[in-house]
Amino acid sequence: MAKKETAQVPEKTDNPVEVTQKFLQGTQDELQKVVWPSRQQLISESVAVMSMVGLFAFLIFAVDKLFIWTASQVF
């Protein structure tokens, strides 16, 4: 049976400057791993999102007006 490898626990430091530096370095490392979208992809996806938001806003508006009209006919 294979031995389990245990994770190494980093040394604890109470120095806020070191903690901040490690945090910023880790953040920078993670941001370099991000695959950023192209300009064309960003524009097309933004247009798609805004179109869907507009469509749903119109549908909610229409259903609201229908309920208001129905309520005015009943009451």
PDB file of N, CA, C, O and CB in Angstrom:
ATOM      1  N   MET A   1       0.842  -1.175   0.000  1.00  0.00           N
ATOM      2  CA  MET A   1       0.000   0.000   0.000  1.00  0.00           C
ATOM      3  C   MET A   1       0.889   1.241   0.000  1.00  0.00           C
ATOM      4  O   MET A   1       1.868   1.307   0.743  1.00  0.00           O
ATOM      5  CB  MET A   1      -0.959  -0.003   1.218  1.00  0.00           C
ATOM      6  N   ALA A   2       0.551   2.212  -0.825  1.00  0.00           N
ATOM      7  CA  ALA A   2       1.367   3.422  -0.957  1.00  0.00           C
ATOM      8  C   ALA A   2       1.165   4.332   0.246  1.00  0.00           C
ATOM      9  O   ALA A   2       0.088   4.396   0.839  1.00  0.00           O
ATOM     10  CB  ALA A   2       1.022   4.173  -2.257  1.00  0.00           C
ATOM     11  N   LYS A   3       2.238   5.029   0.579  1.00  0.00           N
ATOM     12  CA  LYS A   3       2.148   5.972   1.692  1.00  0.00           C
ATOM     13  C   LYS A   3       1.453   7.241   1.226  1.00  0.00           C
ATOM     14  O   LYS A   3       1.627   7.685   0.091  1.00  0.00           O
ATOM     15  CB  LYS A   3       3.553   6.296   2.260  1.00  0.00           C
ATOM     16  N   LYS A   4       0.672   7.808   2.114  1.00  0.00           N
ATOM     17  CA  LYS A   4       0.032   9.085   1.806  1.00  0.00           C
ATOM     18  C   LYS A   4       1.032  10.198   2.026  1.00  0.00           C
ATOM     19  O   LYS A   4       1.768  10.218   3.012  1.00  0.00           O
ATOM     20  CB  LYS A   4      -1.234   9.305   2.672  1.00  0.00           C
ATOM     21  N   GLU A   5       1.039  11.117   1.091  1.00  0.00           N
ATOM     22  CA  GLU A   5       1.893  12.284   1.273  1.00  0.00           C
ATOM     23  C   GLU A   5       1.113  13.318   2.072  1.00  0.00           C
ATOM     24  O   GLU A   5      -0.039  13.623   1.763  1.00  0.00           O
ATOM     25  CB  GLU A   5       2.367  12.868  -0.101  1.00  0.00           C
ATOM     26  N   THR A   6       1.746  13.841   3.082  1.00  0.00           N
ATOM     27  CA  THR A   6       1.070  14.852   3.890  1.00  0.00           C
ATOM     28  C   THR A   6       1.415  16.232   3.361  1.00  0.00           C
ATOM     29  O   THR A   6       2.524  16.480   2.887  1.00  0.00           O
ATOM     30  CB  THR A   6       1.459  14.726   5.382  1.00  0.00           C
ATOM     31  N   ALA A   7       0.451  17.109   3.453  1.00  0.00           N
ATOM     32  CA  ALA A   7       0.663  18.481   2.985  1.00  0.00           C
ATOM     33  C   ALA A   7       1.583  19.202   3.948  1.00  0.00           C
ATOM     34  O   ALA A   7       1.496  19.034   5.165  1.00  0.00           O
ATOM     35  CB  ALA A   7      -0.681  19.240   2.844  1.00  0.00           C
ATOM     36  N   GLN A   8       2.457  20.001   3.385  1.00  0.00           N
ATOM     37  CA  GLN A   8       3.355  20.773   4.232  1.00  0.00           C
ATOM     38  C   GLN A   8       2.624  22.018   4.716  1.00  0.00           C
ATOM     39  O   GLN A   8       2.022  22.748   3.929  1.00  0.00           O
ATOM     40  CB  GLN A   8       4.657  21.152   3.471  1.00  0.00           C
ATOM     41  N   VAL A   9       2.686  22.241   5.995  1.00  0.00           N
ATOM     42  CA  VAL A   9       2.044  23.410   6.582  1.00  0.00           C
ATOM     43  C   VAL A   9       3.046  24.549   6.574  1.00  0.00           C
ATOM     44  O   VAL A   9       4.142  24.410   7.116  1.00  0.00           O
ATOM     45  CB  VAL A   9       1.531  23.120   8.028  1.00  0.00           C
ATOM     46  N   PRO A  10       2.684  25.680   5.963  1.00  0.00           N
ATOM     47  CA  PRO A  10       3.632  26.801   5.943  1.00  0.00           C
ATOM     48  C   PRO A  10       3.843  27.353   7.345  1.00  0.00           C
ATOM     49  O   PRO A  10       2.975  27.272   8.214  1.00  0.00           O
ATOM     50  CB  PRO A  10       3.133  27.914   5.006  1.00  0.00           C
ATOM     51  N   GLU A  11       5.022  27.914   7.528  1.00  0.00           N
ATOM     52  CA  GLU A  11       5.323  28.498   8.834  1.00  0.00           C
ATOM     53  C   GLU A  11       4.393  29.666   9.091  1.00  0.00           C
ATOM     54  O   GLU A  11       4.090  30.455   8.195  1.00  0.00           O
ATOM     55  CB  GLU A  11       6.799  28.951   8.916  1.00  0.00           C
ATOM     56  N   LYS A  12       3.948  29.758  10.329  1.00  0.00           N
ATOM     57  CA  LYS A  12       3.065  30.850  10.702  1.00  0.00           C
ATOM     58  C   LYS A  12       3.896  32.068  11.046  1.00  0.00           C
ATOM     59  O   LYS A  12       4.824  32.001  11.852  1.00  0.00           O
ATOM     60  CB  LYS A  12       2.160  30.455  11.882  1.00  0.00           C
ATOM     61  N   THR A  13       3.547  33.181  10.422  1.00  0.00           N
ATOM     62  CA  THR A  13       4.227  34.427  10.754  1.00  0.00           C
ATOM     63  C   THR A  13       3.178  35.441  11.173  1.00  0.00           C
ATOM     64  O   THR A  13       2.098  35.517  10.588  1.00  0.00           O
ATOM     65  CB  THR A  13       5.072  34.955   9.553  1.00  0.00           C
ATOM     66  N   ASP A  14       3.503  36.197  12.165  1.00  0.00           N
ATOM     67  CA  ASP A  14       2.586  37.224  12.631  1.00  0.00           C
ATOM     68  C   ASP A  14       2.938  38.584  12.051  1.00  0.00           C
ATOM     69  O   ASP A  14       2.284  39.582  12.353  1.00  0.00           O
ATOM     70  CB  ASP A  14       2.590  37.285  14.147  1.00  0.00           C
ATOM     71  N   ASN A  15       3.974  38.625  11.218  1.00  0.00           N
ATOM     72  CA  ASN A  15       4.399  39.880  10.631  1.00  0.00           C
ATOM     73  C   ASN A  15       3.405  40.278   9.534  1.00  0.00           C
ATOM     74  O   ASN A  15       3.318  39.597   8.512  1.00  0.00           O
ATOM     75  CB  ASN A  15       5.845  39.766  10.064  1.00  0.00           C
ATOM     76  N   PRO A  16       2.659  41.363   9.730  1.00  0.00           N
ATOM     77  CA  PRO A  16       1.643  41.739   8.741  1.00  0.00           C
ATOM     78  C   PRO A  16       2.232  42.114   7.384  1.00  0.00           C
ATOM     79  O   PRO A  16       1.565  41.958   6.361  1.00  0.00           O
ATOM     80  CB  PRO A  16       0.829  42.894   9.264  1.00  0.00           C
ATOM     81  N   VAL A  17       3.459  42.600   7.360  1.00  0.00           N
ATOM     82  CA  VAL A  17       4.082  42.963   6.087  1.00  0.00           C
ATOM     83  C   VAL A  17       4.332  41.706   5.259  1.00  0.00           C
ATOM     84  O   VAL A  17       4.049  41.690   4.061  1.00  0.00           O
ATOM     85  CB  VAL A  17       5.408  43.734   6.322  1.00  0.00           C
ATOM     86  N   GLU A  18       4.861  40.651   5.884  1.00  0.00           N
ATOM     87  CA  GLU A  18       5.113  39.399   5.171  1.00  0.00           C
ATOM     88  C   GLU A  18       3.809  38.763   4.706  1.00  0.00           C
ATOM     89  O   GLU A  18       3.722  38.246   3.592  1.00  0.00           O
ATOM     90  CB  GLU A  18       5.886  38.422   6.062  1.00  0.00           C
ATOM     91  N   VAL A  19       2.804  38.805   5.562  1.00  0.00           N
ATOM     92  CA  VAL A  19       1.507  38.228   5.206  1.00  0.00           C
ATOM     93  C   VAL A  19       0.930  38.961   3.997  1.00  0.00           C
ATOM     94  O   VAL A  19       0.407  38.335   3.075  1.00  0.00           O
ATOM     95  CB  VAL A  19       0.525  38.296   6.406  1.00  0.00           C
ATOM     96  N   THR A  20       1.026  40.283   4.007  1.00  0.00           N
ATOM     97  CA  THR A  20       0.513  41.085   2.894  1.00  0.00           C
ATOM     98  C   THR A  20       1.296  40.811   1.621  1.00  0.00           C
ATOM     99  O   THR A  20       0.709  40.699   0.544  1.00  0.00           O
ATOM    100  CB  THR A  20       0.571  42.577   3.233  1.00  0.00           C
ATOM    101  N   GLN A  21       2.613  40.701   1.730  1.00  0.00           N
ATOM    102  CA  GLN A  21       3.435  40.414   0.553  1.00  0.00           C
ATOM    103  C   GLN A  21       3.094  39.048  -0.036  1.00  0.00           C
ATOM    104  O   GLN A  21       3.004  38.900  -1.255  1.00  0.00           O
ATOM    105  CB  GLN A  21       4.925  40.475   0.914  1.00  0.00           C
ATOM    106  N   LYS A  22       2.905  38.053   0.822  1.00  0.00           N
ATOM    107  CA  LYS A  22       2.549  36.715   0.339  1.00  0.00           C
ATOM    108  C   LYS A  22       1.176  36.733  -0.332  1.00  0.00           C
ATOM    109  O   LYS A  22       0.967  36.097  -1.365  1.00  0.00           O
ATOM    110  CB  LYS A  22       2.560  35.697   1.503  1.00  0.00           C
ATOM    111  N   PHE A  23       0.252  37.467   0.267  1.00  0.00           N
ATOM    112  CA  PHE A  23      -1.083  37.570  -0.316  1.00  0.00           C
ATOM    113  C   PHE A  23      -1.022  38.220  -1.696  1.00  0.00           C
ATOM    114  O   PHE A  23      -1.617  37.715  -2.647  1.00  0.00           O
ATOM    115  CB  PHE A  23      -2.013  38.373   0.609  1.00  0.00           C
ATOM    116  N   LEU A  24      -0.308  39.333  -1.807  1.00  0.00           N
ATOM    117  CA  LEU A  24      -0.207  40.035  -3.087  1.00  0.00           C
ATOM    118  C   LEU A  24       0.515  39.194  -4.136  1.00  0.00           C
ATOM    119  O   LEU A  24       0.141  39.215  -5.309  1.00  0.00           O
ATOM    120  CB  LEU A  24       0.517  41.365  -2.901  1.00  0.00           C
ATOM    121  N   GLN A  25       1.543  38.456  -3.726  1.00  0.00           N
ATOM    122  CA  GLN A  25       2.257  37.582  -4.656  1.00  0.00           C
ATOM    123  C   GLN A  25       1.337  36.464  -5.138  1.00  0.00           C
ATOM    124  O   GLN A  25       1.312  36.141  -6.325  1.00  0.00           O
ATOM    125  CB  GLN A  25       3.521  36.990  -3.991  1.00  0.00           C
ATOM    126  N   GLY A  26       0.586  35.879  -4.216  1.00  0.00           N
ATOM    127  CA  GLY A  26      -0.359  34.829  -4.595  1.00  0.00           C
ATOM    128  C   GLY A  26      -1.444  35.348  -5.521  1.00  0.00           C
ATOM    129  O   GLY A  26      -1.849  34.662  -6.460  1.00  0.00           O
ATOM    130  N   THR A  27      -1.915  36.561  -5.257  1.00  0.00           N
ATOM    131  CA  THR A  27      -2.924  37.176  -6.116  1.00  0.00           C
ATOM    132  C   THR A  27      -2.373  37.404  -7.513  1.00  0.00           C
ATOM    133  O   THR A  27      -3.049  37.126  -8.504  1.00  0.00           O
ATOM    134  CB  THR A  27      -3.407  38.500  -5.517  1.00  0.00           C
ATOM    135  N   GLN A  28      -1.160  37.903  -7.595  1.00  0.00           N
ATOM    136  CA  GLN A  28      -0.532  38.145  -8.896  1.00  0.00           C
ATOM    137  C   GLN A  28      -0.335  36.825  -9.649  1.00  0.00           C
ATOM    138  O   GLN A  28      -0.565  36.760 -10.857  1.00  0.00           O
ATOM    139  CB  GLN A  28       0.826  38.870  -8.717  1.00  0.00           C
ATOM    140  N   ASP A  29       0.085  35.788  -8.948  1.00  0.00           N
ATOM    141  CA  ASP A  29       0.269  34.479  -9.579  1.00  0.00           C
ATOM    142  C   ASP A  29      -1.049  33.955 -10.149  1.00  0.00           C
ATOM    143  O   ASP A  29      -1.081  33.423 -11.259  1.00  0.00           O
ATOM    144  CB  ASP A  29       0.845  33.472  -8.567  1.00  0.00           C
ATOM    145  N   GLU A  30      -2.133  34.105  -9.391  1.00  0.00           N
ATOM    146  CA  GLU A  30      -3.433  33.627  -9.852  1.00  0.00           C
ATOM    147  C   GLU A  30      -3.939  34.441 -11.037  1.00  0.00           C
ATOM    148  O   GLU A  30      -4.527  33.881 -11.962  1.00  0.00           O
ATOM    149  CB  GLU A  30      -4.447  33.677  -8.716  1.00  0.00           C
ATOM    150  N   LEU A  31      -3.720  35.753 -11.024  1.00  0.00           N
ATOM    151  CA  LEU A  31      -4.169  36.592 -12.134  1.00  0.00           C
ATOM    152  C   LEU A  31      -3.425  36.270 -13.426  1.00  0.00           C
ATOM    153  O   LEU A  31      -3.969  36.464 -14.514  1.00  0.00           O
ATOM    154  CB  LEU A  31      -3.987  38.063 -11.787  1.00  0.00           C
ATOM    155  N   GLN A  32      -2.195  35.783 -13.325  1.00  0.00           N
ATOM    156  CA  GLN A  32      -1.445  35.400 -14.516  1.00  0.00           C
ATOM    157  C   GLN A  32      -1.982  34.106 -15.125  1.00  0.00           C
ATOM    158  O   GLN A  32      -1.748  33.835 -16.303  1.00  0.00           O
ATOM    159  CB  GLN A  32       0.035  35.244 -14.179  1.00  0.00           C
ATOM    160  N   LYS A  33      -2.696  33.307 -14.337  1.00  0.00           N
ATOM    161  CA  LYS A  33      -3.271  32.057 -14.831  1.00  0.00           C
ATOM    162  C   LYS A  33      -4.605  32.273 -15.553  1.00  0.00           C
ATOM    163  O   LYS A  33      -5.084  31.380 -16.252  1.00  0.00           O
ATOM    164  CB  LYS A  33      -3.465  31.087 -13.678  1.00  0.00           C
ATOM    165  N   VAL A  34      -5.198  33.446 -15.385  1.00  0.00           N
ATOM    166  CA  VAL A  34      -6.508  33.719 -15.963  1.00  0.00           C
ATOM    167  C   VAL A  34      -6.399  33.821 -17.479  1.00  0.00           C
ATOM    168  O   VAL A  34      -5.478  34.442 -18.008  1.00  0.00           O
ATOM    169  CB  VAL A  34      -7.104  35.012 -15.376  1.00  0.00           C
ATOM    170  N   VAL A  35      -7.349  33.205 -18.166  1.00  0.00           N
ATOM    171  CA  VAL A  35      -7.428  33.326 -19.618  1.00  0.00           C
ATOM    172  C   VAL A  35      -8.433  34.436 -19.905  1.00  0.00           C
ATOM    173  O   VAL A  35      -9.640  34.247 -19.752  1.00  0.00           O
ATOM    174  CB  VAL A  35      -7.848  31.959 -20.307  1.00  0.00           C
ATOM    175  N   TRP A  36      -7.933  35.583 -20.317  1.00  0.00           N
ATOM    176  CA  TRP A  36      -8.789  36.744 -20.547  1.00  0.00           C
ATOM    177  C   TRP A  36      -9.452  36.627 -21.912  1.00  0.00           C
ATOM    178  O   TRP A  36      -8.824  36.159 -22.862  1.00  0.00           O
ATOM    179  CB  TRP A  36      -7.977  38.060 -20.447  1.00  0.00           C
ATOM    180  N   PRO A  37     -10.726  37.048 -22.027  1.00  0.00           N
ATOM    181  CA  PRO A  37     -11.415  36.955 -23.318  1.00  0.00           C
ATOM    182  C   PRO A  37     -10.888  37.990 -24.307  1.00  0.00           C
ATOM    183  O   PRO A  37     -10.342  39.026 -23.927  1.00  0.00           O
ATOM    184  CB  PRO A  37     -12.923  37.137 -23.129  1.00  0.00           C
ATOM    185  N   SER A  38     -11.068  37.677 -25.578  1.00  0.00           N
ATOM    186  CA  SER A  38     -10.679  38.639 -26.613  1.00  0.00           C
ATOM    187  C   SER A  38     -11.690  39.784 -26.627  1.00  0.00           C
ATOM    188  O   SER A  38     -12.772  39.677 -26.050  1.00  0.00           O
ATOM    189  CB  SER A  38     -10.593  37.953 -28.019  1.00  0.00           C
ATOM    190  N   ARG A  39     -11.329  40.868 -27.285  1.00  0.00           N
ATOM    191  CA  ARG A  39     -12.223  42.029 -27.358  1.00  0.00           C
ATOM    192  C   ARG A  39     -13.543  41.650 -28.036  1.00  0.00           C
ATOM    193  O   ARG A  39     -14.615  42.043 -27.578  1.00  0.00           O
ATOM    194  CB  ARG A  39     -11.542  43.191 -28.124  1.00  0.00           C
ATOM    195  N   GLN A  40     -13.460  40.890 -29.122  1.00  0.00           N
ATOM    196  CA  GLN A  40     -14.666  40.490 -29.849  1.00  0.00           C
ATOM    197  C   GLN A  40     -15.560  39.608 -28.982  1.00  0.00           C
ATOM    198  O   GLN A  40     -16.780  39.776 -28.978  1.00  0.00           O
ATOM    199  CB  GLN A  40     -14.292  39.750 -31.143  1.00  0.00           C
ATOM    200  N   GLN A  41     -14.969  38.678 -28.253  1.00  0.00           N
ATOM    201  CA  GLN A  41     -15.741  37.797 -27.382  1.00  0.00           C
ATOM    202  C   GLN A  41     -16.387  38.594 -26.257  1.00  0.00           C
ATOM    203  O   GLN A  41     -17.538  38.341 -25.900  1.00  0.00           O
ATOM    204  CB  GLN A  41     -14.848  36.688 -26.805  1.00  0.00           C
ATOM    205  N   LEU A  42     -15.665  39.542 -25.704  1.00  0.00           N
ATOM    206  CA  LEU A  42     -16.196  40.379 -24.633  1.00  0.00           C
ATOM    207  C   LEU A  42     -17.394  41.188 -25.117  1.00  0.00           C
ATOM    208  O   LEU A  42     -18.408  41.279 -24.426  1.00  0.00           O
ATOM    209  CB  LEU A  42     -15.109  41.314 -24.095  1.00  0.00           C
ATOM    210  N   ILE A  43     -17.275  41.771 -26.299  1.00  0.00           N
ATOM    211  CA  ILE A  43     -18.368  42.582 -26.842  1.00  0.00           C
ATOM    212  C   ILE A  43     -19.585  41.712 -27.140  1.00  0.00           C
ATOM    213  O   ILE A  43     -20.705  42.073 -26.776  1.00  0.00           O
ATOM    214  CB  ILE A  43     -17.914  43.318 -28.118  1.00  0.00           C
ATOM    215  N   SER A  44     -19.383  40.575 -27.795  1.00  0.00           N
ATOM    216  CA  SER A  44     -20.524  39.736 -28.171  1.00  0.00           C
ATOM    217  C   SER A  44     -21.235  39.171 -26.943  1.00  0.00           C
ATOM    218  O   SER A  44     -22.464  39.099 -26.927  1.00  0.00           O
ATOM    219  CB  SER A  44     -20.062  38.593 -29.076  1.00  0.00           C
ATOM    220  N   GLU A  45     -20.495  38.774 -25.928  1.00  0.00           N
ATOM    221  CA  GLU A  45     -21.131  38.240 -24.725  1.00  0.00           C
ATOM    222  C   GLU A  45     -21.823  39.340 -23.929  1.00  0.00           C
ATOM    223  O   GLU A  45     -22.856  39.098 -23.305  1.00  0.00           O
ATOM    224  CB  GLU A  45     -20.100  37.532 -23.849  1.00  0.00           C
ATOM    225  N   SER A  46     -21.263  40.543 -23.945  1.00  0.00           N
ATOM    226  CA  SER A  46     -21.912  41.664 -23.266  1.00  0.00           C
ATOM    227  C   SER A  46     -23.229  42.017 -23.946  1.00  0.00           C
ATOM    228  O   SER A  46     -24.223  42.294 -23.275  1.00  0.00           O
ATOM    229  CB  SER A  46     -20.985  42.889 -23.239  1.00  0.00           C
ATOM    230  N   VAL A  47     -23.237  42.009 -25.274  1.00  0.00           N
ATOM    231  CA  VAL A  47     -24.472  42.282 -26.015  1.00  0.00           C
ATOM    232  C   VAL A  47     -25.509  41.200 -25.719  1.00  0.00           C
ATOM    233  O   VAL A  47     -26.689  41.509 -25.551  1.00  0.00           O
ATOM    234  CB  VAL A  47     -24.193  42.361 -27.540  1.00  0.00           C
ATOM    235  N   ALA A  48     -25.092  39.955 -25.653  1.00  0.00           N
ATOM    236  CA  ALA A  48     -26.019  38.862 -25.351  1.00  0.00           C
ATOM    237  C   ALA A  48     -26.622  39.026 -23.962  1.00  0.00           C
ATOM    238  O   ALA A  48     -27.824  38.826 -23.781  1.00  0.00           O
ATOM    239  CB  ALA A  48     -25.305  37.508 -25.457  1.00  0.00           C
ATOM    240  N   VAL A  49     -25.808  39.385 -22.990  1.00  0.00           N
ATOM    241  CA  VAL A  49     -26.304  39.566 -21.621  1.00  0.00           C
ATOM    242  C   VAL A  49     -27.278  40.733 -21.557  1.00  0.00           C
ATOM    243  O   VAL A  49     -28.342  40.624 -20.947  1.00  0.00           O
ATOM    244  CB  VAL A  49     -25.134  39.795 -20.643  1.00  0.00           C
ATOM    245  N   MET A  50     -26.917  41.856 -22.185  1.00  0.00           N
ATOM    246  CA  MET A  50     -27.806  43.023 -22.157  1.00  0.00           C
ATOM    247  C   MET A  50     -29.120  42.738 -22.885  1.00  0.00           C
ATOM    248  O   MET A  50     -30.174  43.218 -22.469  1.00  0.00           O
ATOM    249  CB  MET A  50     -27.110  44.239 -22.788  1.00  0.00           C
ATOM    250  N   SER A  51     -29.064  41.965 -23.961  1.00  0.00           N
ATOM    251  CA  SER A  51     -30.285  41.596 -24.682  1.00  0.00           C
ATOM    252  C   SER A  51     -31.195  40.740 -23.811  1.00  0.00           C
ATOM    253  O   SER A  51     -32.404  40.963 -23.765  1.00  0.00           O
ATOM    254  CB  SER A  51     -29.940  40.848 -25.977  1.00  0.00           C
ATOM    255  N   MET A  52     -30.621  39.769 -23.125  1.00  0.00           N
ATOM    256  CA  MET A  52     -31.432  38.911 -22.253  1.00  0.00           C
ATOM    257  C   MET A  52     -32.029  39.701 -21.090  1.00  0.00           C
ATOM    258  O   MET A  52     -33.179  39.476 -20.712  1.00  0.00           O
ATOM    259  CB  MET A  52     -30.587  37.751 -21.715  1.00  0.00           C
ATOM    260  N   VAL A  53     -31.261  40.614 -20.530  1.00  0.00           N
ATOM    261  CA  VAL A  53     -31.782  41.454 -19.441  1.00  0.00           C
ATOM    262  C   VAL A  53     -32.942  42.293 -19.954  1.00  0.00           C
ATOM    263  O   VAL A  53     -33.967  42.409 -19.282  1.00  0.00           O
ATOM    264  CB  VAL A  53     -30.668  42.369 -18.860  1.00  0.00           C
ATOM    265  N   GLY A  54     -32.791  42.879 -21.136  1.00  0.00           N
ATOM    266  CA  GLY A  54     -33.869  43.672 -21.725  1.00  0.00           C
ATOM    267  C   GLY A  54     -35.106  42.837 -22.000  1.00  0.00           C
ATOM    268  O   GLY A  54     -36.225  43.276 -21.734  1.00  0.00           O
ATOM    269  N   LEU A  55     -34.914  41.636 -22.531  1.00  0.00           N
ATOM    270  CA  LEU A  55     -36.037  40.747 -22.816  1.00  0.00           C
ATOM    271  C   LEU A  55     -36.795  40.387 -21.543  1.00  0.00           C
ATOM    272  O   LEU A  55     -38.023  40.466 -21.507  1.00  0.00           O
ATOM    273  CB  LEU A  55     -35.546  39.478 -23.509  1.00  0.00           C
ATOM    274  N   PHE A  56     -36.071  39.995 -20.502  1.00  0.00           N
ATOM    275  CA  PHE A  56     -36.731  39.627 -19.258  1.00  0.00           C
ATOM    276  C   PHE A  56     -37.383  40.828 -18.584  1.00  0.00           C
ATOM    277  O   PHE A  56     -38.437  40.687 -17.963  1.00  0.00           O
ATOM    278  CB  PHE A  56     -35.740  38.983 -18.315  1.00  0.00           C
ATOM    279  N   ALA A  57     -36.778  41.996 -18.696  1.00  0.00           N
ATOM    280  CA  ALA A  57     -37.398  43.203 -18.143  1.00  0.00           C
ATOM    281  C   ALA A  57     -38.719  43.474 -18.853  1.00  0.00           C
ATOM    282  O   ALA A  57     -39.712  43.815 -18.211  1.00  0.00           O
ATOM    283  CB  ALA A  57     -36.449  44.423 -18.277  1.00  0.00           C
ATOM    284  N   PHE A  58     -38.734  43.323 -20.179  1.00  0.00           N
ATOM    285  CA  PHE A  58     -39.974  43.528 -20.926  1.00  0.00           C
ATOM    286  C   PHE A  58     -41.022  42.490 -20.541  1.00  0.00           C
ATOM    287  O   PHE A  58     -42.193  42.832 -20.374  1.00  0.00           O
ATOM    288  CB  PHE A  58     -39.705  43.471 -22.433  1.00  0.00           C
ATOM    289  N   LEU A  59     -40.622  41.228 -20.397  1.00  0.00           N
ATOM    290  CA  LEU A  59     -41.577  40.183 -20.015  1.00  0.00           C
ATOM    291  C   LEU A  59     -42.170  40.443 -18.634  1.00  0.00           C
ATOM    292  O   LEU A  59     -43.372  40.271 -18.435  1.00  0.00           O
ATOM    293  CB  LEU A  59     -40.900  38.813 -20.039  1.00  0.00           C
ATOM    294  N   ILE A  60     -41.346  40.851 -17.690  1.00  0.00           N
ATOM    295  CA  ILE A  60     -41.846  41.158 -16.346  1.00  0.00           C
ATOM    296  C   ILE A  60     -42.790  42.351 -16.405  1.00  0.00           C
ATOM    297  O   ILE A  60     -43.827  42.352 -15.741  1.00  0.00           O
ATOM    298  CB  ILE A  60     -40.674  41.445 -15.372  1.00  0.00           C
ATOM    299  N   PHE A  61     -42.442  43.372 -17.196  1.00  0.00           N
ATOM    300  CA  PHE A  61     -43.298  44.539 -17.371  1.00  0.00           C
ATOM    301  C   PHE A  61     -44.651  44.125 -17.956  1.00  0.00           C
ATOM    302  O   PHE A  61     -45.696  44.566 -17.479  1.00  0.00           O
ATOM    303  CB  PHE A  61     -42.613  45.581 -18.281  1.00  0.00           C
ATOM    304  N   ALA A  62     -44.630  43.272 -18.994  1.00  0.00           N
ATOM    305  CA  ALA A  62     -45.865  42.845 -19.646  1.00  0.00           C
ATOM    306  C   ALA A  62     -46.748  42.037 -18.696  1.00  0.00           C
ATOM    307  O   ALA A  62     -47.960  42.245 -18.651  1.00  0.00           O
ATOM    308  CB  ALA A  62     -45.546  42.019 -20.891  1.00  0.00           C
ATOM    309  N   VAL A  63     -46.156  41.127 -17.945  1.00  0.00           N
ATOM    310  CA  VAL A  63     -46.930  40.327 -16.990  1.00  0.00           C
ATOM    311  C   VAL A  63     -47.495  41.219 -15.892  1.00  0.00           C
ATOM    312  O   VAL A  63     -48.631  41.021 -15.462  1.00  0.00           O
ATOM    313  CB  VAL A  63     -46.056  39.210 -16.376  1.00  0.00           C
ATOM    314  N   ASP A  64     -46.727  42.190 -15.435  1.00  0.00           N
ATOM    315  CA  ASP A  64     -47.202  43.125 -14.417  1.00  0.00           C
ATOM    316  C   ASP A  64     -48.402  43.914 -14.938  1.00  0.00           C
ATOM    317  O   ASP A  64     -49.408  44.049 -14.242  1.00  0.00           O
ATOM    318  CB  ASP A  64     -46.070  44.087 -13.992  1.00  0.00           C
ATOM    319  N   LYS A  65     -48.297  44.433 -16.162  1.00  0.00           N
ATOM    320  CA  LYS A  65     -49.416  45.182 -16.751  1.00  0.00           C
ATOM    321  C   LYS A  65     -50.642  44.284 -16.924  1.00  0.00           C
ATOM    322  O   LYS A  65     -51.771  44.732 -16.727  1.00  0.00           O
ATOM    323  CB  LYS A  65     -49.004  45.784 -18.114  1.00  0.00           C
ATOM    324  N   LEU A  66     -50.426  43.022 -17.289  1.00  0.00           N
ATOM    325  CA  LEU A  66     -51.533  42.078 -17.419  1.00  0.00           C
ATOM    326  C   LEU A  66     -52.218  41.859 -16.075  1.00  0.00           C
ATOM    327  O   LEU A  66     -53.447  41.842 -16.007  1.00  0.00           O
ATOM    328  CB  LEU A  66     -51.034  40.741 -17.984  1.00  0.00           C
ATOM    329  N   PHE A  67     -51.448  41.692 -15.015  1.00  0.00           N
ATOM    330  CA  PHE A  67     -52.031  41.523 -13.683  1.00  0.00           C
ATOM    331  C   PHE A  67     -52.793  42.769 -13.247  1.00  0.00           C
ATOM    332  O   PHE A  67     -53.870  42.667 -12.659  1.00  0.00           O
ATOM    333  CB  PHE A  67     -50.940  41.197 -12.664  1.00  0.00           C
ATOM    334  N   ILE A  68     -52.237  43.940 -13.533  1.00  0.00           N
ATOM    335  CA  ILE A  68     -52.914  45.192 -13.170  1.00  0.00           C
ATOM    336  C   ILE A  68     -54.237  45.302 -13.924  1.00  0.00           C
ATOM    337  O   ILE A  68     -55.262  45.652 -13.339  1.00  0.00           O
ATOM    338  CB  ILE A  68     -52.010  46.420 -13.478  1.00  0.00           C
ATOM    339  N   TRP A  69     -54.213  45.003 -15.217  1.00  0.00           N
ATOM    340  CA  TRP A  69     -55.433  45.073 -16.015  1.00  0.00           C
ATOM    341  C   TRP A  69     -56.467  44.061 -15.517  1.00  0.00           C
ATOM    342  O   TRP A  69     -57.649  44.383 -15.400  1.00  0.00           O
ATOM    343  CB  TRP A  69     -55.117  44.825 -17.500  1.00  0.00           C
ATOM    344  N   THR A  70     -56.015  42.826 -15.222  1.00  0.00           N
ATOM    345  CA  THR A  70     -56.921  41.793 -14.721  1.00  0.00           C
ATOM    346  C   THR A  70     -57.525  42.208 -13.388  1.00  0.00           C
ATOM    347  O   THR A  70     -58.722  42.030 -13.166  1.00  0.00           O
ATOM    348  CB  THR A  70     -56.184  40.454 -14.574  1.00  0.00           C
ATOM    349  N   ALA A  71     -56.709  42.758 -12.503  1.00  0.00           N
ATOM    350  CA  ALA A  71     -57.214  43.189 -11.198  1.00  0.00           C
ATOM    351  C   ALA A  71     -58.213  44.328 -11.352  1.00  0.00           C
ATOM    352  O   ALA A  71     -59.197  44.386 -10.614  1.00  0.00           O
ATOM    353  CB  ALA A  71     -56.054  43.623 -10.288  1.00  0.00           C
ATOM    354  N   SER A  72     -57.979  45.233 -12.295  1.00  0.00           N
ATOM    355  CA  SER A  72     -58.922  46.345 -12.486  1.00  0.00           C
ATOM    356  C   SER A  72     -60.245  45.852 -13.065  1.00  0.00           C
ATOM    357  O   SER A  72     -61.286  46.457 -12.810  1.00  0.00           O
ATOM    358  CB  SER A  72     -58.311  47.414 -13.409  1.00  0.00           C
ATOM    359  N   GLN A  73     -60.226  44.772 -13.835  1.00  0.00           N
ATOM    360  CA  GLN A  73     -61.462  44.214 -14.381  1.00  0.00           C
ATOM    361  C   GLN A  73     -62.252  43.459 -13.315  1.00  0.00           C
ATOM    362  O   GLN A  73     -63.482  43.455 -13.339  1.00  0.00           O
ATOM    363  CB  GLN A  73     -61.151  43.287 -15.556  1.00  0.00           C
ATOM    364  N   VAL A  74     -61.550  42.822 -12.382  1.00  0.00           N
ATOM    365  CA  VAL A  74     -62.206  42.017 -11.350  1.00  0.00           C
ATOM    366  C   VAL A  74     -62.714  42.891 -10.215  1.00  0.00           C
ATOM    367  O   VAL A  74     -63.833  42.701  -9.740  1.00  0.00           O
ATOM    368  CB  VAL A  74     -61.245  40.960 -10.804  1.00  0.00           C
ATOM    369  N   PHE A  75     -61.911  43.839  -9.782  1.00  0.00           N
ATOM    370  CA  PHE A  75     -62.279  44.653  -8.621  1.00  0.00           C
ATOM    371  C   PHE A  75     -62.774  45.964  -9.104  1.00  0.00           C
ATOM    372  O   PHE A  75     -63.144  46.819  -8.299  1.00  0.00           O
ATOM    373  CB  PHE A  75     -61.105  44.845  -7.653  1.00  0.00           C
TER     374      PHE A  75
END
